[in-house]
Amino acid sequence: MIRRVGEVPRGDKRYQLRAGAYAILPLQGRFLMVAQITDEVEVMLPGGGIDPGESPLQALHREVLEEIGWAIARPRRLGAFRRFVYMPEYNLWAEKLCHIYVAHPVRKVTEPIEADHHSMVLSADEAIASLGNDGDRMFMAQYAR
């Protein structure tokens, strides 16, 4: 059974399953993260949705490149969690199934492709304090200890 993290699903909403792959990226004793800067700043593990026909690992490589511009190597799955959220950019109530990996950043190959996304490097404590959702914080804390 995959642990639910965050808000309890609302009984008055229908949720669509949306699987994604996300990475903890250790870099010289710190961690590469992504900040999405719009009206607010949201710090997240780099990653995102798995497209139809894509494997979780293919999605992980693509999403990390799109969000922070880095190539990664040797991803290893740490686990998964579920969270129930409204995704305004898709006008979608989603059951997010979040697969979490640890991978090694190889090199920066481009600037972030996704609008409003910026890479940042944080200490473990800074990352845990800044992450925008409980599941990302849980996995970062477990990995960093």
C-alpha positions, 0 to 999 in steps of 0.5 A: 500500500502506498502512503497517503500524504497531505490532505484527505480526499474530498468526497464531493470531487472525482480525482484523476490519477496522475503519476509522476517521477521526482528526484532528490539530487545530491550535489557536493553535500547540498541538493539541487532543487527547483523553485517555481516562481509565480505570484508565490515561490514554491520549492519542489523536488525536480520532476513531474508528470509521466506522459502516456507511453513514457516510463517513470525513468524516461519522465524523470530524465525529461522533467529534470532537464525541463525544470532545471536544465541538468542531465542525471545518471544512476537513478534509484527508486526510493519509494512513492506516496500519494497526495490529493490536490487541485491542479489549477494549471490543468483545471484538474482534481488529481490523485498524484502518485509520486515516485521518488528517486535519488539520482546523480546530477551529471552536468548542466546542459541548458537553462530551465525550459519550463517558464517560471522554473529556476534551479537552486542549491540548498542544504538538507535542512534548507531543502526540508524547511522549504519544500512545498509538500509533505511527501517531498519533505518526508523523503528528503528527511529520510534520505538526508538522515 
